[in-house]
Amino acid sequence: MSIQKPTLPKGTRDFGPVQMARRNFILETIKETFKLFGFQQLETPAMENLSTLTGKYGDEGDQLLFKLLNSGDFLKNVEVEDLTSGISSVLPKVSEKGLRYDLTVPFARYVVMNRNEITFPFKRFQIQPVWRADRPQKGRYREFYQCDADVVGTDSLLCELEILLMIKRVFGKLGLADYSIKINNRKILTGLSEVIGEKGREGELCVAIDKLDKIGWEKVQEELTQRNFSPESIKQLSPIVELKEGNQSKLEFLKTYLSSSDIGKKGIEELEEVLELLKTYGENEANVDFDVVLARGLTYYTGAIFEVKVNHVSVGSVSGGGRYDDLTGVFGLEGVSGVGFSFGVDRLYDVMEELGLFPEENMEKTKVLITYFDKNGFDYGLKVLNQLRKAGVSSELYPDETKIKKQFTYADKKQIPYVVILGETEMQTNTISLKDLHSGLQESLSVQDLIKKME
């Protein structure tokens, strides 16, 4: 019988010890920041009832839900005529649950189910994997992590400010300096479409404008013409496309440009207030870039929208979000507004790898390996090991009595920086010999001095 070679399902991957240490470095940084800002962690089950998930992501999203077969005899309720009438008759009888597709819908469900226990405004963060039955390709997986933070139950623009501050803090801690937090307001986009005489068409307008970076203004004009935007309205857009750098100058220009649109003016006011709060807080506008044509999640967002890009790397946006009016309406609880954003952990990983920003020296490695020559050395080593671990030093005792060279090779391969050597002399004098594998220096120390050195 031939032994089958193990494989992974398409669109999934393993994370080995090196990747895990690096991922944890990113996740711990994000988690620590969320907690500092008063967000509380939430986890929801990997599977939800299909009734919770279906219809929340559009038809395309429904196709991408991973459905779970009912346990036991899942075919017991299926009749022959169900099979002939197709999947829509069979599915409800064989599957009641699916894997979660994102973290937002489970969050909305949680808020509705626990609305009497929750303290509003409710600040929550969630870091968990999600599943999508998508065609796997480079950078797109069927299982990947999302890392969301939301505040629901308040309209205060303090929330928008805090999103800017959290992004700045996380990027600072990760060593990312060259990035821009693009910020806009959905109301400004609505105002634009009103002012150019194409009221209610901001969706189409933004789909075209969104491609500005990639295809240039001429091609965008062609696309707008194909979408039946009048030559006059396209012409009125050109000053927007050619706006000078600088948040303030853009805001000043728009005050005049959008003066005939109430909703547009409201958008400018909100944005100005966020930048004002940033100043009052004592932070500057570095890395914050008002992007008049930033458009994302238009069917969803109603106020501020964010997108974060790291400059001069091959990866797209690494974070994004915005304000929405009605998170829980689909579950019958009206009027819960909020603002949320997420970090793309996998993309951040790729960016940091590309830029060589992972601090290898503290990446969850064993710090000390204890080596020895015989059974007495092993027993003495166990006592030393106990003291090191009590002091919080990550350490190992080589498990097998073997040549010292083999023990050193183990330390080398695992990139353990320090090796303790225990021979007759050390045991008689109640000391240890410590070798720094990086510099090659060796010294004799008491266990207490060794612990001090490792702190």
FENVENGI-V429946 format. One record per residue. N is the residue number from 1. PHI is phi in degrees with one decimal (NA if undefined). PSI is psi as a letter, one per 30 degrees, with the letter a starting at -180 (NA if undefined). Layout:
BEGIN
((N	PHI	PSI) (N	PHI	PSI))
END
This chain:
BEGIN
((1	NA	k) (2	-80.6	k) (3	-85.0	k) (4	-75.3	k) (5	-74.5	k) (6	-70.6	k) (7	-137.7	l) (8	-102.1	k) (9	-61.7	k) (10	-55.9	k) (11	82.1	g) (12	-125.6	l) (13	-152.4	l) (14	-89.7	l) (15	-114.7	j) (16	-75.9	l) (17	-55.5	e) (18	-67.1	e) (19	-62.3	e) (20	-63.4	e) (21	-60.8	e) (22	-69.9	e) (23	-62.4	e) (24	-63.1	e) (25	-59.0	e) (26	-67.1	e) (27	-65.8	e) (28	-63.7	e) (29	-62.0	e) (30	-66.3	e) (31	-59.9	e) (32	-62.1	e) (33	-67.6	e) (34	-56.4	e) (35	-66.2	e) (36	-58.8	e) (37	-93.7	g) (38	86.3	g) (39	-86.0	k) (40	-111.2	k) (41	-83.2	k) (42	-132.5	k) (43	-131.0	k) (44	-121.9	l) (45	-63.6	l) (46	-61.0	e) (47	-109.9	k) (48	-125.1	l) (49	-65.0	k) (50	-58.4	e) (51	-62.6	f) (52	-72.6	e) (53	-87.9	e) (54	-66.6	k) (55	81.5	g) (56	-99.6	f) (57	-121.7	g) (58	78.7	l) (59	-59.4	e) (60	-62.7	e) (61	-62.1	e) (62	-59.1	e) (63	-64.1	f) (64	-91.5	g) (65	-75.4	k) (66	-79.5	j) (67	-99.4	k) (68	-103.7	k) (69	-68.5	k) (70	-59.5	k) (71	-74.5	l) (72	74.8	b) (73	-80.5	i) (74	-72.8	f) (75	-94.1	g) (76	-61.7	f) (77	-95.8	g) (78	-86.6	k) (79	-95.7	l) (80	-58.7	e) (81	-64.8	f) (82	-60.7	e) (83	-64.1	e) (84	-75.1	f) (85	-88.1	g) (86	99.0	a) (87	-61.4	e) (88	-65.6	f) (89	-84.2	e) (90	-78.8	e) (91	-51.9	e) (92	-61.0	f) (93	-89.6	f) (94	-111.5	f) (95	-143.5	k) (96	-113.9	f) (97	-129.6	l) (98	-143.5	l) (99	-77.8	k) (100	-66.2	k) (101	-98.0	f) (102	-153.8	a) (103	-102.2	f) (104	-75.1	e) (105	-64.7	e) (106	-59.0	e) (107	-64.1	e) (108	-60.4	e) (109	-60.3	e) (110	-61.3	e) (111	-60.9	e) (112	-66.0	e) (113	-70.4	f) (114	-116.8	g) (115	-62.1	f) (116	-82.6	f) (117	-97.5	f) (118	-76.4	k) (119	-91.1	j) (120	-94.1	k) (121	-60.0	k) (122	-104.1	j) (123	-108.8	j) (124	-130.4	k) (125	-127.9	l) (126	-146.3	k) (127	-128.0	j) (128	-150.6	l) (129	-76.3	l) (130	-127.9	l) (131	-129.0	k) (132	-136.7	k) (133	-81.8	h) (134	-94.6	l) (135	-73.4	j) (136	-66.1	k) (137	-152.8	l) (138	-56.6	k) (139	79.0	f) (140	-123.6	j) (141	-118.0	l) (142	-88.8	f) (143	-130.7	k) (144	-152.3	l) (145	-89.0	k) (146	-116.3	l) (147	-140.4	j) (148	-108.0	k) (149	-134.3	k) (150	-136.2	l) (151	-121.2	k) (152	-119.6	k) (153	95.5	g) (154	-154.6	k) (155	-100.0	g) (156	-61.2	k) (157	-77.3	f) (158	-57.7	e) (159	-62.5	e) (160	-62.6	e) (161	-57.4	e) (162	-65.1	e) (163	-63.6	e) (164	-57.8	e) (165	-66.9	e) (166	-67.2	e) (167	-62.4	e) (168	-59.8	e) (169	-67.1	e) (170	-60.7	e) (171	-65.1	e) (172	-59.3	e) (173	-68.0	e) (174	-83.2	f) (175	85.0	g) (176	-92.0	k) (177	-113.4	e) (178	-100.5	i) (179	-148.9	l) (180	-134.2	k) (181	-92.7	j) (182	-81.7	k) (183	-132.2	k) (184	-149.9	a) (185	-134.6	k) (186	-53.5	e) (187	-67.5	e) (188	-66.8	e) (189	-65.5	e) (190	-62.2	e) (191	-59.9	e) (192	-57.4	e) (193	-66.4	e) (194	-67.1	e) (195	-66.6	e) (196	-87.7	g) (197	82.0	g) (198	-125.2	h) (199	-53.4	k) (200	82.1	f) (201	-108.4	g) (202	-62.5	f) (203	-57.3	e) (204	-64.0	e) (205	-56.5	e) (206	-72.9	e) (207	-57.5	e) (208	-71.8	e) (209	-62.5	e) (210	-56.6	f) (211	-89.8	g) (212	-52.4	e) (213	-58.3	e) (214	-82.2	e) (215	-114.7	f) (216	86.4	l) (217	-65.8	e) (218	-60.3	e) (219	-66.0	e) (220	-62.8	e) (221	-60.4	e) (222	-59.5	e) (223	-63.5	e) (224	-63.6	e) (225	-62.6	e) (226	-60.7	e) (227	-86.6	g) (228	64.9	h) (229	-81.3	k) (230	-71.1	l) (231	-55.4	e) (232	-63.1	e) (233	-68.4	e) (234	-65.6	e) (235	-60.8	e) (236	-67.5	f) (237	-79.1	f) (238	-56.8	e) (239	-62.1	f) (240	-67.4	e) (241	-69.1	e) (242	-96.3	g) (243	-57.9	k) (244	-70.9	l) (245	-65.1	l) (246	104.1	k) (247	-58.6	e) (248	-65.5	e) (249	-65.5	e) (250	-63.7	e) (251	-62.9	e) (252	-61.7	e) (253	-60.5	e) (254	-67.7	f) (255	-57.9	e) (256	-76.4	e) (257	-59.6	e) (258	-99.1	g) (259	-61.2	f) (260	-88.7	f) (261	-114.9	j) (262	-61.9	e) (263	-67.6	e) (264	-61.9	e) (265	-63.4	e) (266	-61.3	e) (267	-60.0	e) (268	-64.4	e) (269	-57.3	e) (270	-60.9	e) (271	-65.0	e) (272	-60.9	e) (273	-65.0	e) (274	-61.9	e) (275	-67.4	e) (276	-66.4	e) (277	-61.2	e) (278	-60.2	e) (279	-67.7	e) (280	-61.9	e) (281	-65.6	f) (282	101.8	g) (283	-112.3	l) (284	-101.4	l) (285	-88.8	g) (286	-55.7	k) (287	69.5	f) (288	-103.0	k) (289	-127.2	j) (290	-69.6	j) (291	-113.8	j) (292	-60.3	f) (293	-105.7	g) (294	-69.9	k) (295	-136.4	k) (296	-146.3	k) (297	49.9	h) (298	-63.5	e) (299	-73.3	f) (300	-111.5	e) (301	-86.4	k) (302	-124.8	f) (303	-131.9	b) (304	-61.7	k) (305	-130.0	k) (306	-126.4	k) (307	-151.8	k) (308	-116.1	k) (309	-123.1	k) (310	-92.6	k) (311	-78.6	l) (312	61.0	h) (313	-130.5	l) (314	-83.7	f) (315	-88.3	k) (316	-74.0	b) (317	-71.7	k) (318	-110.8	f) (319	-164.5	l) (320	-170.7	l) (321	168.4	a) (322	171.1	a) (323	-98.4	k) (324	-128.0	l) (325	-90.5	e) (326	-142.0	i) (327	-71.4	e) (328	-107.0	g) (329	-55.5	e) (330	-63.2	f) (331	-106.6	g) (332	85.9	g) (333	-109.4	j) (334	-81.3	l) (335	73.1	g) (336	-95.9	j) (337	-90.6	l) (338	-171.3	a) (339	-142.7	k) (340	-149.0	l) (341	-154.9	l) (342	-140.2	l) (343	-97.0	k) (344	-85.9	j) (345	-62.1	e) (346	-63.9	e) (347	-70.4	e) (348	-59.9	e) (349	-57.6	e) (350	-62.0	e) (351	-62.2	e) (352	-67.1	e) (353	-67.9	e) (354	-59.8	e) (355	-93.1	f) (356	63.0	h) (357	-100.8	f) (358	-75.4	k) (359	-78.5	j) (360	-63.0	f) (361	-66.5	f) (362	-113.6	g) (363	-81.8	i) (364	53.1	h) (365	-98.8	l) (366	-63.0	k) (367	-95.0	e) (368	-133.4	k) (369	-111.7	k) (370	-95.3	k) (371	-118.2	l) (372	-159.4	l) (373	-108.6	f) (374	-153.3	a) (375	-58.3	e) (376	-62.1	e) (377	-62.9	e) (378	-61.0	e) (379	-64.3	e) (380	-64.3	e) (381	-59.8	e) (382	-61.0	e) (383	-66.1	e) (384	-62.9	e) (385	-57.5	e) (386	-58.6	e) (387	-66.5	e) (388	-62.7	e) (389	-68.7	e) (390	-61.1	e) (391	-86.1	g) (392	81.9	g) (393	-94.0	k) (394	-71.1	k) (395	-146.8	l) (396	-135.6	l) (397	-109.9	k) (398	-61.0	k) (399	-75.8	f) (400	-110.6	k) (401	-73.4	j) (402	-153.4	l) (403	-56.8	k) (404	-61.4	e) (405	-61.0	e) (406	-64.8	e) (407	-65.8	e) (408	-66.3	e) (409	-61.3	e) (410	-59.9	e) (411	-61.2	e) (412	-63.8	e) (413	-67.0	e) (414	-88.1	g) (415	55.3	h) (416	-84.0	k) (417	-73.2	f) (418	-123.2	k) (419	-122.3	k) (420	-96.0	k) (421	-112.6	k) (422	-118.4	j) (423	-119.1	a) (424	-54.4	e) (425	-55.5	e) (426	-60.3	e) (427	-68.2	e) (428	-67.8	e) (429	-96.5	g) (430	56.9	h) (431	-127.6	a) (432	-140.4	l) (433	-103.9	k) (434	-114.3	k) (435	-113.1	k) (436	-87.9	j) (437	-69.1	f) (438	-78.0	e) (439	-94.7	f) (440	83.2	f) (441	-74.4	k) (442	-128.9	k) (443	-143.0	l) (444	-101.3	k) (445	-139.3	l) (446	-80.3	l) (447	-60.6	e) (448	-63.0	e) (449	-66.6	e) (450	-59.4	e) (451	-62.5	e) (452	-58.6	e) (453	-64.2	e) (454	-83.6	f) (455	-68.3	NA))
END
